[in-house]
């Protein structure tokens, strides 16, 4: 897989990584301790957590980008933080 740019709006500025395998652990470290509802956390873990990333890699190979929205906080007072990963030329 080629170099990727990954970030989480309002949580982690976009950064360049040599590969998806380098980006996913950094994203997961930023997300895993946030107050996220369990069902949503489980979905995020499947996408970017340890052992995850297959679906992200498939999206990147097909269209060069992957994104989803991370919802942080309680059910009535959450904030939305888009997670984006794109392939790019260094």
N, C-alpha and C positions, 0 to 999 in steps of 0.2 A: 504494500500500500504506500502511496506517496505521502508527502508532507501534508499536515492538516493544520487548520486554524480552529481553535475551540475556545468557547467562553460561555459565561452565564451572566446574563444581563443583571446589573446591580450587585453581583456577588463576585464575579471574577472577570476581569477585562480579557478580551480576546488575546490569545497568545499562540505563537507558532510552535509546533511540535514536529519532530522528524517523522512520526508515524502515529497512527491511531492507537497503537499499543502503548505509546508514551503519553498520549493525551488522556485516555480513559482513567487511569489511576489518579491523575491530578484532579479531574472533574469529580470523581467519586469522593475523594478526600474533602473537597469543598462542600459536597452535598450531604454526606452521610451523618453529620452531627446536627443538621438543621432540623427545626421542628416541622416535620412533614408527616401527614397522616400515613398510617402503616400501609394501607393498600397502595397509595401513591408511591411510597418508599420502595415497596416490593417491585413495582413496575419500573421505577428508575434504576433499581439495582439490576434488573434483568437487562436493561439497556446499556448502562455504563459501569456497573459494578464488577467485582471480581468474577471472572469467567464469562462475563457478558461481552457484548460488542458485535456479535455476529450480524444482527439486524442492522446495526449502524454501518458496519462495513459493507453490507449488501447495498444499502441506500447510497453510500458514497461511491461505490463502484458503478452504480446505475445513473446517478444524477449529480454527483459531486457535492451533495449537501444532505444533512440530517438535522432535524430540530424537533424539540418538544418543549412544553412549558412546565416548569417546576413551580408548584404551588406551596408556598411556605407560610406557616401560621395555622391558626385555628379555623374551623369551618366558617365562622362569621367574620373573621378579620385576617384574611390571607393576602399575600402579595404574589403576583405572577412574575416569574423570572425565566424568560426563554433561554434554553440551552441550545447552542448552535455549534455544529461541526461542519466544516467545509474543506474540500481538498483545494490546494492551490500550488502554484509553482513558487518555490523559495526564491 
